[in-house]
Amino acid sequence: MTTTASLFDGKLFEGGLFNGGIFERSGAAINPNFVFTIDTTKAGVTGSSAFRIPMVSGSVYDFNVDWGDASNENVSGSALTAKDHTYSSPGIYIITISGTFPRIFFNDAGDKLKVLSTQNLGAVGWTSFAFAFLGCSNQTTVEGDVDWGVVTDCQSAWSGNNLTSWAVELPTGLTNCQSAWYGNNLTSWTIELPPGLTNCSYAWRDNNLTSWTVELPTGLTNCIYAWRDNNLTSWTVELPTGLTNCIYAWRDNNLTSWTVELPTGLTNCSYAWYGNNLTSWTVELPTGLTNCSYAWSGNNLTSWAVELPTGLTNCSAAWYTNAITSWTGGGWAGVTNANNAIGGGTNNINTTDYNALLVAIEANNQNNNVPFHFGLSKHSGAGTTARAALIADHSDTITDGGPA
């Protein structure tokens, strides 16, 4: 095949068509070619003067590849897994692909380290970006024009790259971006998220984001690990009402406060705010929440006044290694695991509050063999009586600072 205007003119793609060899969309022309730069001297499965383009068997290819050394080839087929090329000398080359090229698939293998940058994603009939550039750790930029075709999946697409910014619009039909930018060096994010996105787990984990202001899609249900290990100092973006799982979502950032309402359907927030710098918490917990293990562990909380949901069963290490001295929050009725719940650090609930807490737990929690940990807190009077009853009547285990 050849990349002539006559071959493409009048051919419809998502949002536009070719006219005179140029792709036109909404009145604006874009570069239809897929263009990326490689360095053959980097380690890979081919020699120091060669490069392998990885493909996916079962996808239908019909493209022309300009290898960047004044040579080009026409390639077509539906059982292709790779196309190799040997250069006359090692070095850096710009590869240009035109035609139908539905998938590129490094998937953390092959010549992944030879990819340096993507200058243009183009309009080549993309069908999926799952694992496309996974592990291309020498790739520093992805930019240019793009028509995403029917892409809905970008799982691990650029995970383990070396990107510092992202300015490319996302596919309008995207539903899954799990781990898409995991392990890069992004410092900011301003690109709108598609309305149909449901899964962004691990999406921006292990980057250098300092803030987040982009609205989350209303249908998003899963954001586990999404912003873990960044440098976020605040969060003001509303959480989708259908969000059910946010475990590890903001773990190990630098959040100093949290005022955003939690979705009513949230059931699991274990490790969600672990290892931040929160000094207080006043947000109501959803009634359906069942697991908050390690949720606020490793912060700087000094008090807690929020009611625990009656359905909450697991609060293991939830407030571990804080500095809590005041506890007026009720609940605890359904708790079956409170191991290290308020242990570690300098947690030391004042005796008045701790006595009231023990009395409330003894009156409302009928579960047996529950491990409780209340740090350095000391009991007296009615608290001592309630504590003894929990141990005698329910075989609970209680760790604390002993009698006042």
GIVENLIN-V824617 format. One line per field, one symbol per residue. ss: DSSP state (h for helix, s for strand, l for the rest). phi: phi as a letter, one per 40 degrees, with the letter a starting at -180 (. if undefined). burial: # if it has 16 or more other ideal C-beta (glycine too) atoms within 10 Angstrom, else .. A space follows every 10 residues. Layout:
ss = ???
phi = ???
burial = ???
//
This chain:
ss = llllhhhhsl lssllssssl lssssllsss lllssssssl llllllllls ssssllllll ssssssllll lsssssslll lsssssllll lsssssssss llllllllll lhhhssssss lsllllllll llllllllll sslllsllll llslllllll llllllllll lllllsllll llllllllll llllllllsl llllllllll llllllllll lsllllllll llllllllll llllslllll llllllllll lllllllsll llllllllll llllllllll slllllllll llssllllll lllsllllll lllllsslll llllllssll llllllllll hhhhhhhhhh hhhhllllll ssslllllsl hhhhhhhhhh hhhhllsssl llsl
phi = .bcccccbdg ccbdgiacag gbcbafgbcb ccccbabbbc cccacbccbb abccbbchcc baabbccgbg babcbaibbc babbabccac ibbbbbbbhb bcabacfgag cdcccbabca cgbbgdbabd gdbdgccccb abagcabcfb cbbbdfdbcg cbcbaabccc dcccbbbdgd bdgbbcbaab cccccccbbb cgdbcfbbcb aabcccdccc bbbcgdbcfb bcbaabcccc cccbbbcgdb cfbbcbaabc ccccccbbbc gdbdgbbcba abcccccccb bbdgdbcgbb cbaabccccc ccbbbdfdbc fbbcbbbbcc hgcccbabcg dbcgfbdacd cccccccccc cccbbbcbfc cbbbgccbba fccccccccc cccbfcbbba cgcc
burial = ..#....#.. ..##.#.#.. ..##.....# ########## .#.#.#...# ######..#. #.######.. .#..#....# ..#.#.#... ..#.###### #######..# ########## ########## ########## ##.######. ########## ###.##...# #.######## ####.#..#. ..##.##.## #######.#. ##...##.## ########## .#.##...## .######### ###.#.##.. .##.###### ######.#.# #...##..## ########## #.##...##. .######### #####.#.## #####.#### #####.###. #.######## ##..#....# #########. ..##.##.## ...#.#.### #...
//
